[in-house]
Amino acid sequence: MVNIDSLKIKVDSKKLLDISFSIKSSTALIGESGSGKSLTLKAILNLLPKNLKVEKDINADFDLNYQTIGFIPQNPFTSLSGMTKIKNQIFCSDEKKVEVFNLLDLPLEILEKYPSQISGGQTQRVVIAIALSRDIKFLLLDEPTTALDFENKENIINIIKSLRKNLDIKILFVTHDIDSIRDICDDIVILKSGKIVEFGDTNSVLNYPKDEYTKKLLDSSFKNKQFRN
């Protein structure tokens, strides 16, 4: 089993981000806009501007690089080229394409289609297929259900649950949708202004939050959920 014993990141001399946590299996990263969630993902992916001083120490038993990290962006519709067939946007063998499409319950005929010819849920699964087309060890998810309707959101959540169960990978799940990570993530990291204010197992944090910021964040999330319903 792959391990990530610790993940330590500092950005811009501790002013923007200063965090440290472990990922046992799957961890949720939660916080308001501007809390440091996107900074964390970009630091891991080496996507931050060069003028920012970044100190990164990830203690894992594998090398973190393009081949071992998979990334699921927030908006799948901007992740694919509209002028290119799906099959030409997945860079792996035909056998691997069939394998990941079967894993994600995607019809193989989609490979011959353009992005505009498939549904939103299928588009998100194609983006996941691209991430899984390599032998990844670490999967980063950036609000993967934000652009989806309720039915497709539930489908994607079930897919992530299946990946967590069947693949030997670690998952870092960034989301505002706290309810979606209940059965996916073992642990939760609560970020505020680039620092961790609470970290613990999912049930404990959701049911017995200790920090006042966490309590307000959870209360706001559930109120918004009730309002949407």
C-alpha positions in Angstrom: 0.0 0.0 0.0 1.3 3.5 -0.9 1.9 5.9 2.0 1.9 9.6 2.5 3.2 10.0 6.0 3.3 13.8 6.0 2.6 16.7 3.7 4.2 20.0 4.8 3.8 23.1 2.7 4.8 26.7 3.3 4.2 29.5 0.8 5.7 33.0 0.9 7.4 32.8 4.2 4.3 31.4 6.1 2.2 34.4 5.1 -0.1 32.7 2.6 0.1 29.0 3.6 1.7 27.0 6.4 0.2 23.5 6.8 1.2 20.0 7.8 -0.9 16.9 7.9 -0.8 13.2 6.9 -3.0 11.3 4.5 -3.9 7.8 5.8 -6.2 7.0 3.0 -8.5 9.8 1.9 -8.5 13.3 3.3 -10.9 16.2 2.8 -9.6 19.8 2.6 -12.3 22.2 3.6 -12.5 26.0 4.1 -14.0 29.2 2.8 -12.8 30.9 -0.4 -9.3 32.3 0.2 -8.6 29.8 3.0 -5.7 28.2 1.1 -7.3 25.1 -0.6 -6.3 26.1 -4.1 -2.8 27.1 -2.9 -2.3 23.7 -1.5 -3.3 21.9 -4.7 -1.2 24.3 -6.9 1.8 23.8 -4.5 1.6 20.1 -4.8 1.2 20.3 -8.6 4.1 22.9 -8.9 1.7 25.4 -10.5 2.4 28.4 -8.3 4.1 31.5 -9.7 7.9 31.5 -9.5 8.0 34.7 -7.5 6.3 32.9 -4.5 8.7 31.2 -2.2 7.5 27.6 -1.7 8.8 25.1 0.8 7.4 21.7 0.3 8.2 18.5 2.1 6.1 15.5 1.2 7.1 12.3 3.0 5.8 9.5 0.7 7.1 6.2 -0.4 6.8 7.2 -4.1 8.0 10.0 -6.3 5.4 12.7 -6.8 5.5 13.6 -10.5 3.3 13.7 -13.6 3.1 9.9 -13.7 2.0 9.4 -10.1 -0.4 12.3 -9.5 -3.8 12.5 -11.0 -5.8 15.7 -10.9 -9.6 16.2 -11.3 -10.3 19.9 -11.9 -13.4 21.8 -10.7 -14.8 22.4 -14.2 -14.6 19.3 -16.5 -16.1 21.2 -19.4 -12.9 23.4 -19.8 -10.6 20.5 -19.4 -11.2 18.9 -22.8 -10.5 20.2 -26.3 -13.8 20.7 -28.1 -12.2 20.1 -31.5 -10.6 16.8 -30.6 -12.1 13.4 -30.3 -12.1 11.9 -26.8 -9.8 9.0 -27.8 -7.1 11.5 -28.8 -7.2 13.2 -25.5 -6.3 10.1 -23.4 -2.6 9.4 -23.8 -2.3 5.7 -23.1 -2.6 2.4 -24.9 -5.9 1.3 -26.3 -6.0 -1.6 -23.8 -5.6 0.9 -20.9 -8.4 3.1 -22.4 -10.8 0.1 -22.4 -9.7 -0.7 -18.8 -10.4 2.7 -17.4 -13.6 3.2 -19.4 -15.0 -0.1 -18.0 -13.9 0.9 -14.5 -15.9 4.1 -14.9 -18.9 2.5 -16.6 -18.3 4.6 -19.8 -19.5 3.3 -23.2 -16.5 2.7 -25.5 -18.3 4.5 -28.3 -17.6 7.7 -26.5 -14.0 7.4 -27.5 -15.1 8.3 -31.1 -17.1 11.3 -30.0 -16.3 15.0 -29.4 -16.9 16.6 -25.9 -19.9 18.5 -27.2 -21.6 15.1 -28.0 -21.5 13.7 -24.5 -23.4 14.6 -21.3 -22.0 16.5 -18.3 -21.7 13.4 -16.2 -19.9 11.6 -19.0 -17.6 14.5 -19.4 -16.6 14.4 -15.7 -16.0 10.7 -16.0 -13.9 11.1 -19.1 -11.7 13.6 -17.1 -11.4 11.0 -14.3 -10.5 8.4 -17.0 -7.7 10.7 -18.2 -6.3 10.9 -14.6 -6.5 7.1 -14.2 -4.9 6.4 -17.6 -1.5 6.6 -15.8 -0.3 4.5 -12.9 -1.2 7.2 -10.3 -0.6 6.9 -6.6 -2.1 10.2 -5.5 -5.5 11.6 -6.7 -6.3 15.3 -6.2 -9.9 16.4 -6.6 -10.8 20.1 -6.8 -14.6 20.4 -6.2 -15.4 17.6 -8.6 -19.2 17.8 -8.2 -19.6 21.6 -8.3 -20.7 21.8 -12.0 -23.0 18.8 -11.9 -26.7 18.3 -11.2 -27.8 16.2 -8.3 -28.0 12.9 -10.2 -24.6 13.2 -11.8 -23.1 14.4 -8.5 -24.3 11.3 -6.8 -22.9 9.2 -9.6 -19.5 10.8 -9.3 -19.5 10.4 -5.5 -20.2 6.7 -5.9 -17.3 6.5 -8.5 -14.9 8.1 -6.1 -16.0 5.7 -3.3 -15.3 2.8 -5.7 -11.9 4.1 -6.6 -11.0 4.6 -3.0 -12.1 1.0 -2.3 -10.5 -0.8 -5.3 -7.4 1.2 -6.1 -4.2 1.6 -4.1 -4.2 5.4 -4.1 -4.3 8.2 -1.7 -7.0 10.9 -2.1 -7.0 14.6 -1.3 -10.6 15.9 -1.8 -11.1 19.7 -1.9 -14.7 20.6 -1.6 -17.3 23.1 -0.2 -19.9 20.3 -0.3 -19.2 18.9 3.2 -22.0 16.3 3.0 -20.4 14.7 -0.1 -17.2 13.5 1.8 -19.0 11.8 4.7 -18.5 8.3 3.2 -15.4 9.0 1.2 -12.8 10.7 3.5 -11.4 9.2 6.7 -10.1 12.6 7.8 -10.9 16.3 7.5 -8.5 19.3 7.4 -10.2 22.6 8.1 -8.3 25.6 6.7 -8.6 29.2 7.6 -6.3 31.9 6.3 -3.7 29.4 5.2 -3.5 27.6 8.5 -5.1 24.4 9.9 -7.6 25.2 12.6 -8.9 21.6 13.0 -7.8 18.2 11.8 -9.3 14.8 12.7 -11.3 11.8 11.7 -14.4 12.7 9.7 -17.1 11.6 12.1 -15.4 13.4 15.1 -15.0 16.7 13.2 -18.5 16.7 11.7 -20.3 15.6 14.8 -18.1 17.2 17.5 -16.3 20.1 16.1 -13.9 21.9 18.5 -13.0 25.1 16.8 -15.5 27.9 16.6 -14.6 28.5 12.9 -15.3 24.8 12.1 -18.7 25.1 13.9 -19.7 28.1 11.9 -18.5 26.5 8.6 -20.5 23.4 9.3 -23.6 25.3 10.4 -23.4 27.5 7.2 -23.0 24.5 5.0 -26.0 22.6 6.4 -28.2 25.8 6.3 -27.3 26.3 2.7 -28.1 22.7 1.9 -31.5 23.0 3.5 -32.1 26.3 1.7 -31.3 24.7 -1.7 -33.7 21.9 -1.0 
